[in-house]
Amino acid sequence: MTIEKRIAELKNTIPQHVTLVAVSKNQSCDRIMEAYHAGQRHFGENRVQELMSKKDHLPADILWHHIGHLQSNKVKFIAPFINLIHSVDSLSLLNEINHYGIRNNRVIDCMLEFHIATEESKYGLNLEEAIRILSSDQFQLLQNIRVTGTMGMASFSEDEDLIFNEFKTLHDHFQTLKNQFFSLDPVFKDISMGMSGDYKIAIRAGSTMIRLGTTIFECKN
Ligand SMILES: *Cc1c(COP(=O)(O)O)cnc(C)c1O
């Protein structure tokens, strides 16, 4: 199947309220353009250098997402154009993004990353830490960022119940934060969860944004 057919098929099967982010890391600009011609506009990259080297060769109406861990010292490169930063897990990173939001005279959308998997990880918050960030005086001062939701990755496992429960946990964290901090804020609305191997489970658990690489790009042409 071609990339174009794969995208068309995905758009037909995923619910309307779910945004498809095509994860184009390790993919050439030619292959990205195949997806673009199929109408795909949301693309995700996890390495700033790779994103910067591709971006200028691609159409300006692509909405770029940064997925995966972002180092503070790389924020300045993507701040002028990035559509959404998925994996923010500290107040200091939010602060840095806000700083470059001010410099670029824009408000930058971010999501809070949670650690929901059984595997050890340096990255991702727990609920308590997220509440601490959102309750802090420092957070209230950040006018050039917006928190649009929560993001997470499930365990690499064959156990569908385990994966579903982890996604459900992320969904519950979203709801808790929504109730406590964003009940009047329509901007806080998204749950970024689901990759090629588990996006169907993620959608069942309430995902509004799936990040698919392999299933789009590793198809046979
Ligand atoms: C690579 C990556 C994806 C896409 O993974 P696939 O299994 O290829 O769909 C999604 N999210 C993050 C954070 C990634 O790094």
The ligand as an ORCA input file, in Angstrom:
! r2SCAN-3c Opt
* xyz 0 1
  C       8.421      7.491     17.192
  C       7.338      7.982     18.058
  C       5.985      7.754     17.733
  C       5.557      6.932     16.542
  O       5.827      5.575     16.759
  P       5.335      4.440     15.758
  O       5.345      3.212     16.573
  O       6.308      4.406     14.629
  O       3.959      4.795     15.302
  C       5.019      8.300     18.564
  N       5.349      9.034     19.651
  C       6.628      9.267     20.007
  C       6.917     10.076     21.213
  C       7.659      8.748     19.218
  O       8.937      8.983     19.566
*
